[in-house]
Amino acid sequence: MSKKNLAILAFALAASQVGGAAHAESKTWYFSYQGFQHSYFDGPEWEEPPPFVWEKDARFNGQFIAEDVNRDSVISRDEVTSFQLSGFEYMGCPPSPYYNCALNSFHFDRNGLSFNVGSGGSDPEGYVYGYSYFDSNQGWRSERHAMHMVTRDIFLKTADTTFNISAPVPEPETYLMFGLGLLGLAALRRSRK
């Protein structure tokens, strides 16, 4: 096979890979919320929790991987393949009669991000139980109950809470296809000289 034909074949292969990538691809977004009204309580259920205190450095970091399958510039719950908040993965929790976790709702478009995640469980007898959830409109709430004692940790979102989200990061396959395309173009150019 001549160099010219080999270059054309390499270019065609790279172009077909890039052309195949023209469909939607999985991308990773990173986000954070910072600054919350915070209240922490650990004591008997009947006691009043302490008042909320502003904590400007309180922060929740997360990331999600999604693919805009229908190419409508909106990422919905069924297009998300991974969702992490503070290092915890909320998708694909193993089934259990005593524990569950889920990405309950999700919507992301040019106007912003809206989601609700949660987890909860109990021991088989029900003496100890707890839950935690984060709602993008409200903040974080976590409770653990055991024999009339409660541990409650609440971070309320306010107008002063900041939200940041990064541009999507392409998956590694995208860079591989781009590199193959460049190699094909270089080979084609070289064969023409």
Backbone bond lengths (Angstrom), bond angles and torsions (degrees), N, CA, C in turn:
res aa  C-N    CA-C-N  psi(-1)  N-CA   C-N-CA  omega(-1)  CA-C   N-CA-C  phi
1 M - - - 1.453 - - 1.525 107.97 -
2 S 1.325 116.74 131.57 1.458 120.92 -178.07 1.530 110.77 -71.53
3 K 1.338 114.42 160.98 1.460 119.62 179.01 1.523 110.55 -60.59
4 K 1.324 115.33 -36.80 1.456 119.54 -178.73 1.524 109.97 -64.39
5 N 1.315 116.27 -47.34 1.465 119.67 -179.76 1.534 110.71 -65.41
6 L 1.335 116.56 -38.46 1.449 120.35 177.97 1.524 110.79 -62.88
7 A 1.333 116.62 -41.83 1.463 121.02 178.71 1.516 110.69 -64.77
8 I 1.323 116.84 -42.05 1.468 120.52 179.63 1.530 109.58 -64.55
9 L 1.342 116.82 -41.28 1.452 120.76 178.49 1.532 110.62 -63.45
10 A 1.334 117.72 -43.73 1.469 121.43 178.59 1.526 110.42 -62.78
11 F 1.325 116.22 -42.47 1.461 119.79 179.00 1.528 110.86 -64.34
12 A 1.329 116.76 -43.04 1.461 120.42 179.95 1.523 111.13 -63.09
13 L 1.345 115.54 -41.24 1.459 119.62 178.11 1.522 110.77 -63.00
14 A 1.317 116.73 -46.49 1.465 120.53 179.34 1.521 110.77 -63.37
15 A 1.329 116.54 -41.68 1.461 120.24 -179.96 1.517 110.69 -64.65
16 S 1.336 117.10 -38.23 1.463 118.85 179.22 1.523 110.72 -67.28
17 Q 1.331 116.70 -34.71 1.455 119.52 177.31 1.520 110.69 -67.73
18 V 1.334 116.10 -44.69 1.462 119.97 178.69 1.518 109.63 -66.70
19 G 1.323 117.19 -40.82 1.458 120.56 177.92 1.515 110.92 -62.11
20 G 1.342 116.28 -37.81 1.457 119.86 177.35 1.513 111.59 -66.59
21 A 1.318 115.88 -26.47 1.461 119.57 179.27 1.515 111.81 -81.17
22 A 1.332 117.28 -2.88 1.458 119.73 -179.74 1.531 110.47 -65.07
23 H 1.339 116.10 -21.97 1.450 117.87 174.12 1.526 107.64 -69.30
24 A 1.308 116.26 170.27 1.459 119.63 179.61 1.521 109.90 -59.72
25 E 1.313 116.01 147.06 1.461 120.65 178.86 1.514 109.20 -128.38
26 S 1.322 115.12 155.55 1.460 119.85 177.65 1.525 109.74 -68.29
27 K 1.320 114.71 137.80 1.461 121.58 177.85 1.517 108.22 -134.77
28 T 1.329 114.90 155.79 1.461 120.99 179.69 1.521 109.53 -112.92
29 W 1.320 116.23 128.58 1.457 122.67 174.52 1.526 108.08 -112.37
30 Y 1.338 117.22 141.61 1.456 123.81 175.57 1.527 108.03 -113.96
31 F 1.333 116.73 137.77 1.464 119.89 -178.82 1.526 110.19 -140.73
32 S 1.330 114.95 163.87 1.466 120.13 176.49 1.524 110.23 -152.66
33 Y 1.314 114.26 150.87 1.468 123.85 171.45 1.522 106.08 -120.68
34 Q 1.339 116.85 136.43 1.460 119.54 -179.79 1.514 110.15 -140.61
35 G 1.352 114.59 137.76 1.455 122.21 179.60 1.521 111.17 92.87
36 F 1.333 117.17 109.82 1.470 122.10 -177.38 1.516 110.11 -143.36
37 Q 1.338 115.69 155.72 1.452 121.92 164.71 1.531 105.42 -79.83
38 H 1.335 117.69 126.77 1.461 120.88 -172.25 1.524 111.50 -122.45
39 S 1.319 115.18 139.42 1.461 121.58 173.51 1.530 108.37 -139.03
40 Y 1.327 116.57 129.92 1.463 121.67 177.54 1.520 108.24 -125.18
41 F 1.326 115.40 133.43 1.458 120.39 -179.39 1.523 109.27 -139.70
42 D 1.334 116.43 137.35 1.459 121.89 176.01 1.523 106.65 -141.28
43 G 1.339 116.94 103.21 1.455 119.74 -177.28 1.511 111.87 178.63
44 P 1.334 118.24 -164.86 1.461 122.10 -179.96 1.534 111.19 -63.77
45 E 1.326 115.47 144.88 1.474 120.45 -177.45 1.522 112.92 -58.72
46 W 1.336 118.32 -30.05 1.457 121.05 -174.43 1.529 113.64 -82.54
47 E 1.325 118.11 -9.84 1.465 119.74 179.71 1.529 111.10 -81.72
48 E 1.329 114.43 150.53 1.459 120.49 177.82 1.522 110.56 -73.86
49 P 1.327 118.12 134.39 1.466 119.72 176.15 1.528 110.57 -72.15
50 P 1.310 117.87 159.76 1.468 121.02 179.16 1.530 110.59 -68.83
51 P 1.333 117.15 162.55 1.471 119.45 178.78 1.537 111.22 -69.52
52 F 1.304 114.11 163.46 1.463 120.07 178.40 1.526 110.15 -76.74
53 V 1.333 115.10 145.83 1.461 122.38 179.33 1.527 107.35 -128.51
54 W 1.343 116.61 136.57 1.460 120.26 178.83 1.524 109.82 -71.66
55 E 1.339 116.37 127.63 1.467 122.29 176.25 1.521 108.34 -123.59
56 K 1.332 115.46 100.72 1.470 120.11 -175.48 1.522 112.91 -67.74
57 D 1.337 118.42 -24.10 1.465 121.23 -177.94 1.530 113.55 -95.35
58 A 1.324 117.80 -3.37 1.469 119.81 177.38 1.529 107.97 -63.77
59 R 1.332 115.99 130.60 1.470 119.26 -170.68 1.524 111.04 -142.91
60 F 1.324 115.77 141.56 1.459 123.24 172.04 1.523 107.40 -123.17
61 N 1.337 116.15 122.58 1.466 122.32 178.25 1.511 109.50 -107.65
62 G 1.313 115.64 148.00 1.455 119.18 178.33 1.511 112.12 -154.73
63 Q 1.310 114.28 174.61 1.459 121.29 175.98 1.513 108.82 -154.60
64 F 1.326 115.08 153.63 1.464 118.80 173.05 1.518 108.93 -141.73
65 I 1.321 114.67 150.35 1.456 122.57 175.91 1.515 106.46 -114.74
66 A 1.313 115.51 128.85 1.463 119.54 -176.34 1.519 110.19 -149.38
67 E 1.319 114.70 164.49 1.450 122.36 178.32 1.529 107.68 -136.44
68 D 1.318 116.71 122.73 1.463 121.22 178.94 1.536 108.12 -76.93
69 V 1.308 115.83 78.13 1.461 122.99 -171.95 1.525 111.59 -58.24
70 N 1.322 117.79 -45.37 1.466 120.21 -177.12 1.526 113.13 -89.88
71 R 1.340 117.36 4.90 1.464 124.42 173.90 1.535 113.16 53.72
72 D 1.332 115.99 41.47 1.463 120.27 178.83 1.530 112.67 -102.58
73 S 1.338 117.48 10.17 1.468 124.27 -179.50 1.522 112.82 64.65
74 V 1.330 116.20 20.14 1.460 122.56 175.89 1.523 107.05 -128.71
75 I 1.324 116.26 129.47 1.457 120.31 175.30 1.525 107.20 -99.83
76 S 1.328 116.14 120.11 1.464 120.92 178.99 1.526 109.98 -108.01
77 R 1.302 116.49 173.58 1.472 123.38 -174.59 1.529 112.00 -53.03
78 D 1.325 117.77 -43.04 1.469 120.44 -176.11 1.528 113.24 -75.20
79 E 1.335 118.64 -5.22 1.467 121.78 177.46 1.537 112.41 -99.85
80 V 1.321 116.50 -0.01 1.462 122.16 -179.10 1.530 109.18 -94.17
81 T 1.337 116.84 130.00 1.469 120.64 179.02 1.525 112.59 -107.44
82 S 1.319 117.82 -16.77 1.463 121.09 177.66 1.524 107.99 -152.49
83 F 1.332 116.17 139.24 1.465 121.40 176.48 1.520 107.84 -143.45
84 Q 1.324 115.78 119.38 1.461 121.37 178.72 1.526 109.66 -121.93
85 L 1.315 114.40 141.39 1.460 121.42 173.29 1.518 106.97 -135.32
86 S 1.325 116.35 125.86 1.468 122.69 -177.71 1.529 111.37 51.36
87 G 1.330 115.98 38.82 1.454 121.66 175.81 1.513 115.67 82.44
88 F 1.335 118.39 -0.26 1.469 121.43 -178.81 1.524 109.41 -102.57
89 E 1.330 116.53 128.12 1.468 122.49 179.08 1.532 109.58 -85.57
90 Y 1.330 116.02 122.14 1.467 120.83 -177.17 1.525 113.63 -97.34
91 M 1.316 117.99 1.93 1.466 120.06 178.93 1.524 108.58 -112.13
92 G 1.301 116.49 138.29 1.455 120.48 175.95 1.506 114.48 78.74
93 C 1.321 118.39 30.77 1.465 119.59 175.96 1.527 109.11 -64.87
94 P 1.318 117.43 140.56 1.466 118.96 179.36 1.535 110.49 -65.44
95 P 1.321 117.20 141.19 1.470 119.37 179.99 1.531 111.24 -64.62
96 S 1.309 115.53 138.74 1.460 121.33 179.74 1.522 108.94 -156.05
97 P 1.329 118.00 141.14 1.473 118.56 176.59 1.531 112.01 -73.76
98 Y 1.337 117.29 -11.80 1.466 120.20 -175.21 1.521 114.42 -113.40
99 Y 1.329 117.17 -4.23 1.463 119.53 -177.27 1.526 109.91 -150.97
100 N 1.318 116.50 144.09 1.464 120.64 173.49 1.520 109.63 -149.52
101 C 1.311 114.87 157.14 1.460 121.27 172.42 1.514 107.44 -149.77
102 A 1.328 116.80 154.05 1.456 119.02 -176.21 1.519 111.60 -165.37
103 L 1.323 113.56 153.74 1.460 121.90 164.07 1.522 103.99 -90.04
104 N 1.324 116.89 101.18 1.466 121.57 -172.12 1.514 113.22 -75.73
105 S 1.324 116.56 -38.61 1.464 120.28 178.19 1.520 108.58 -149.12
106 F 1.339 115.70 154.94 1.455 120.38 -178.03 1.523 109.42 -161.29
107 H 1.337 115.84 136.19 1.467 122.39 174.30 1.529 107.58 -154.39
108 F 1.331 116.14 127.92 1.462 120.22 178.61 1.514 108.64 -139.80
109 D 1.326 115.48 125.22 1.465 121.96 174.52 1.520 108.03 -148.69
110 R 1.324 116.92 -169.09 1.466 119.49 -176.01 1.531 112.80 -65.29
111 N 1.340 117.88 -14.84 1.462 120.90 178.68 1.517 113.47 -87.44
112 G 1.341 117.61 -11.67 1.457 119.47 177.11 1.512 114.12 140.97
113 L 1.319 113.58 -172.85 1.459 123.39 -176.25 1.520 109.30 -115.70
114 S 1.319 116.36 133.43 1.455 122.35 176.85 1.525 107.89 -135.74
115 F 1.336 116.85 127.23 1.463 119.29 179.94 1.516 111.04 -157.18
116 N 1.325 115.06 164.71 1.449 123.10 173.66 1.520 107.36 -142.10
117 V 1.338 116.87 123.96 1.461 122.28 175.84 1.519 108.60 -123.80
118 G 1.324 115.79 153.70 1.451 118.20 178.87 1.510 112.37 -160.41
119 S 1.322 114.29 162.30 1.456 121.27 174.21 1.519 107.68 -149.01
120 G 1.311 115.31 155.51 1.450 118.97 179.43 1.506 111.18 -169.58
121 G 1.325 114.69 164.53 1.444 118.56 179.02 1.517 112.14 -179.52
122 S 1.324 113.77 178.35 1.468 120.17 178.89 1.517 108.84 -153.69
123 D 1.336 114.43 166.36 1.460 118.28 171.91 1.533 107.48 -76.68
124 P 1.323 118.97 164.86 1.473 120.33 -176.60 1.528 113.91 -58.17
125 E 1.312 118.12 -31.58 1.465 120.76 -179.02 1.526 112.53 -84.19
126 G 1.321 117.52 -17.45 1.460 120.86 -179.72 1.519 114.14 85.14
127 Y 1.324 118.44 13.41 1.470 120.51 178.21 1.528 111.78 -74.77
128 V 1.305 115.17 -33.80 1.459 120.91 -179.83 1.522 107.25 -121.36
129 Y 1.317 115.89 126.92 1.461 119.67 177.91 1.520 108.96 -148.13
130 G 1.307 114.91 160.35 1.451 118.40 -179.88 1.509 111.87 -168.10
131 Y 1.293 114.51 170.16 1.457 120.77 178.94 1.518 108.98 -156.65
132 S 1.300 114.94 161.90 1.461 120.95 171.55 1.511 107.53 -149.91
133 Y 1.308 116.17 148.97 1.466 120.06 176.39 1.524 109.66 -154.05
134 F 1.310 114.49 156.20 1.458 121.79 173.64 1.514 106.58 -129.09
135 D 1.311 115.56 126.29 1.455 122.13 175.33 1.526 106.65 -116.63
136 S 1.322 116.99 128.41 1.461 120.11 -174.91 1.525 112.88 -63.57
137 N 1.323 118.27 -17.41 1.457 120.90 177.55 1.523 113.06 -93.42
138 Q 1.349 117.61 -17.20 1.456 120.65 -174.15 1.523 113.65 -118.53
139 G 1.340 117.41 -45.54 1.450 120.93 -175.91 1.511 111.29 126.50
140 W 1.332 115.88 -154.46 1.462 123.57 -173.72 1.524 111.11 -109.60
141 R 1.323 115.23 140.45 1.471 120.74 173.70 1.517 107.80 -141.30
142 S 1.332 115.37 132.28 1.458 121.15 178.68 1.518 108.06 -136.88
143 E 1.337 116.48 133.78 1.461 121.31 177.51 1.511 110.07 -137.73
144 R 1.324 115.49 143.39 1.457 122.52 173.86 1.524 107.09 -134.36
145 H 1.332 116.03 125.66 1.465 121.73 -178.30 1.524 109.24 -115.26
146 A 1.328 115.95 135.64 1.460 121.37 176.88 1.530 108.56 -152.44
147 M 1.326 116.38 113.90 1.471 121.85 174.22 1.532 112.23 49.89
148 H 1.326 117.51 55.09 1.466 125.02 177.38 1.529 114.36 67.35
149 M 1.326 116.30 13.22 1.463 121.07 173.62 1.535 106.85 -110.71
150 V 1.318 115.29 148.98 1.461 119.25 -178.49 1.528 109.87 -136.96
151 T 1.314 114.84 142.25 1.456 121.76 169.00 1.519 105.54 -117.16
152 R 1.320 115.91 119.35 1.467 121.25 -174.49 1.528 108.46 -126.78
153 D 1.319 116.24 128.07 1.461 122.24 179.54 1.530 107.71 -130.03
154 I 1.327 116.98 115.97 1.467 121.28 -174.33 1.526 109.72 -127.00
155 F 1.327 115.63 131.16 1.462 123.24 173.77 1.520 107.24 -121.69
156 L 1.322 117.56 106.60 1.458 121.23 -178.80 1.520 111.38 -91.57
157 K 1.293 115.29 131.42 1.460 121.62 175.76 1.526 108.61 -74.82
158 T 1.337 116.49 140.84 1.461 121.50 178.24 1.528 108.63 -130.09
159 A 1.312 115.69 -178.66 1.465 120.46 176.39 1.523 111.28 -65.11
160 D 1.339 117.35 -20.84 1.460 121.60 179.29 1.532 113.75 -88.98
161 T 1.321 116.81 -6.01 1.471 120.54 176.64 1.524 108.20 -69.09
162 T 1.326 116.37 129.44 1.464 119.50 178.86 1.527 110.16 -96.05
163 F 1.310 115.04 148.03 1.462 122.27 178.68 1.515 107.99 -127.08
164 N 1.328 116.43 131.58 1.467 122.00 176.12 1.517 108.84 -131.20
165 I 1.320 115.34 142.94 1.459 120.31 175.00 1.520 107.77 -139.85
166 S 1.329 116.05 138.72 1.461 120.49 -178.64 1.521 110.17 -88.66
167 A 1.323 114.65 161.94 1.460 120.06 173.03 1.521 107.56 -65.10
168 P 1.317 117.51 152.55 1.463 119.32 -178.64 1.522 111.95 -62.81
169 V 1.304 114.76 142.92 1.462 122.09 177.75 1.523 107.45 -100.57
170 P 1.343 118.73 118.83 1.468 119.45 179.54 1.523 111.34 -63.72
171 E 1.302 115.53 151.14 1.458 121.27 177.34 1.531 109.56 -71.03
172 P 1.333 119.38 156.93 1.469 122.50 -176.55 1.523 114.25 -56.54
173 E 1.326 117.83 -30.75 1.466 120.24 -179.78 1.532 111.65 -60.33
174 T 1.323 116.92 -31.30 1.462 121.24 179.48 1.526 110.08 -62.76
175 Y 1.339 116.28 -44.10 1.464 120.07 179.02 1.528 111.00 -65.70
176 L 1.325 117.04 -37.69 1.460 121.13 178.31 1.530 110.35 -62.05
177 M 1.320 116.61 -46.14 1.467 120.08 -179.92 1.532 111.08 -64.71
178 F 1.325 116.70 -39.07 1.461 120.47 178.33 1.530 110.20 -62.64
179 G 1.340 115.87 -44.26 1.463 120.64 179.20 1.520 112.07 -62.64
180 L 1.332 116.90 -41.65 1.467 120.06 177.31 1.523 111.27 -62.24
181 G 1.302 116.44 -40.27 1.462 120.18 178.22 1.518 111.63 -62.83
182 L 1.340 117.05 -42.94 1.465 120.63 177.96 1.527 111.27 -63.81
183 L 1.331 116.96 -40.94 1.463 120.20 177.67 1.532 110.75 -62.19
184 G 1.324 115.79 -41.42 1.467 119.42 178.64 1.514 111.71 -62.97
185 L 1.321 116.55 -42.66 1.465 120.30 178.40 1.525 110.91 -64.59
186 A 1.346 116.84 -41.82 1.473 119.82 179.23 1.533 110.18 -63.66
187 A 1.312 117.75 -42.53 1.465 121.32 179.24 1.526 110.83 -64.09
188 L 1.323 116.41 -40.13 1.465 120.61 179.59 1.526 109.91 -65.89
189 R 1.303 117.57 -43.36 1.464 122.00 179.67 1.537 110.07 -63.65
190 R 1.313 115.75 -43.16 1.471 119.88 -179.36 1.532 111.12 -64.31
191 S 1.321 116.60 -38.49 1.471 119.40 -178.23 1.523 111.07 -69.87
192 R 1.314 118.39 -23.67 1.460 122.01 -179.60 1.533 111.91 -79.19
193 K 1.348 117.84 -17.81 1.469 121.25 -177.75 1.492 111.82 -75.45
